[in-house]
Amino acid sequence: MALFALTPPGRRAVRRLALLFDSRVEGAAEPNARGYARFIAPVFRRLYERVTADVASELAGRGDNVGGSASGDDREAGGGRALAILDVGCGPGDLAAMLSERLPEARIAGVDLSPSMVELAKRKATGGGRLSFEVGDVASLPFETGSIDLVVSTLSLHHWPDAGAGFSEIARVLRPGGIALVYDLRLVTLEADALPDVARQAGLPTSRLRHERLRGGPLASLFVRFRLDRAADEPAADVSPAARGAGHARIPAAVTPGEVA
Ligand SMILES: C[S@@+](CC[C@H](N)C(=O)[O-])C[C@H]1O[C@@H](n2cnc3c(N)ncnc32)[C@H](O)[C@@H]1O
């Protein structure tokens, strides 16, 4: 039986079972955001911790201000700005809240299609727009083109009806040099060989969108990470065939005009 699961038909059968299980669990949870927040999100706490550590180390590796050492005044005097982080499909906001604690200088926004999830997430919001939540669709994000430093997402990608449209929109809101880290359950999400098509549908060079297996033990191996890099010299308006950003709001006070270069 275990050997059968390693063959191509075995892998397909396991994937079908996983998709069925996922639709049952989430089918039951989705109308009931409270049920998800209470019983399912806590199960994924270790994932959120891992993602938070990954995000902090990505930002530190890029020399961005992640330690919270500078005060708002210091940042202004030094010409710095708060990092803008967006959690797409944020659910009840557990990851966004953890990121906000770890990265006190960042401004974090969560977006989710479900108003009831966003209602729950808003209980974790903090003043001044440092941690905020709103309803929104990954295929039409309520943020300006080139306004976000880092997009993160957990367990949401396999729900997006059109992954190409989602990645296109994520690429649109990323500033040049920005990155997106999209984590999902390996058994139910996009497979690596589908990625070139998804990149083409998103209007991105195929080399920009990568599929990465997570290292770090049996728990990590349940997940994959999709990584989207926006080239630093890429003009924001060219990245998405559907550049729809005009008129959208930025994460509150994350950046001021002229700072997103
Ligand atoms: C399994 S939950 C994950 C929630 C949270 N990220 C977590 O890790 O606990 C999937 C979430 O994706 C949201 N979602 C599904 N399709 C979406 C879309 N097109 N745009 C934005 N969010 C979406 C759902 O409403 C749901 O809250």
The ligand as a MOL file (V3000), in Angstrom:
LIG
                    3D

  0  0  0     0  0            999 V3000
M  V30 BEGIN CTAB
M  V30 COUNTS 27 29 0 0 0
M  V30 BEGIN ATOM
M  V30 1 C -7.9560 27.7080 4.8570 0
M  V30 2 S -8.3020 29.3990 5.0740 0 CHG=1
M  V30 3 C -6.6850 30.0070 5.5370 0
M  V30 4 C -6.7750 31.2120 6.3940 0
M  V30 5 C -5.4520 31.7080 6.9590 0
M  V30 6 N -4.5680 32.2030 5.9270 0
M  V30 7 C -4.7740 30.6060 7.7400 0
M  V30 8 O -3.6610 30.2230 7.3810 0
M  V30 9 O -5.3590 30.1540 8.7080 0 CHG=-1
M  V30 10 C -8.4170 29.9870 3.4060 0
M  V30 11 C -8.8200 31.4370 3.3460 0
M  V30 12 O -8.6710 31.9220 2.0180 0
M  V30 13 C -9.7450 32.8040 1.7650 0
M  V30 14 N -9.9190 32.9350 0.3160 0
M  V30 15 C -10.3920 32.0090 -0.5400 0
M  V30 16 N -10.4180 32.4930 -1.7930 0
M  V30 17 C -9.9360 33.7620 -1.7240 0
M  V30 18 C -9.7360 34.7760 -2.6850 0
M  V30 19 N -10.0470 34.5960 -3.9780 0
M  V30 20 N -9.2360 35.9620 -2.2820 0
M  V30 21 C -8.9350 36.1680 -0.9640 0
M  V30 22 N -9.1180 35.2360 -0.0080 0
M  V30 23 C -9.6170 34.0490 -0.3760 0
M  V30 24 C -10.9270 32.1400 2.4520 0
M  V30 25 O -11.9990 33.0380 2.6850 0
M  V30 26 C -10.3000 31.6390 3.7250 0
M  V30 27 O -10.3860 32.5620 4.7800 0
M  V30 END ATOM
M  V30 BEGIN BOND
M  V30 1 1 1 2
M  V30 2 1 2 3
M  V30 3 1 2 10
M  V30 4 1 3 4
M  V30 5 1 4 5
M  V30 6 1 5 6
M  V30 7 1 5 7
M  V30 8 2 7 8
M  V30 9 1 7 9
M  V30 10 1 10 11
M  V30 11 1 11 12
M  V30 12 1 11 26
M  V30 13 1 12 13
M  V30 14 1 13 14
M  V30 15 1 13 24
M  V30 16 1 14 15
M  V30 17 1 14 23
M  V30 18 2 15 16
M  V30 19 1 16 17
M  V30 20 1 17 18
M  V30 21 2 17 23
M  V30 22 1 18 19
M  V30 23 2 18 20
M  V30 24 1 20 21
M  V30 25 2 21 22
M  V30 26 1 22 23
M  V30 27 1 24 25
M  V30 28 1 24 26
M  V30 29 1 26 27
M  V30 END BOND
M  V30 END CTAB
M  END
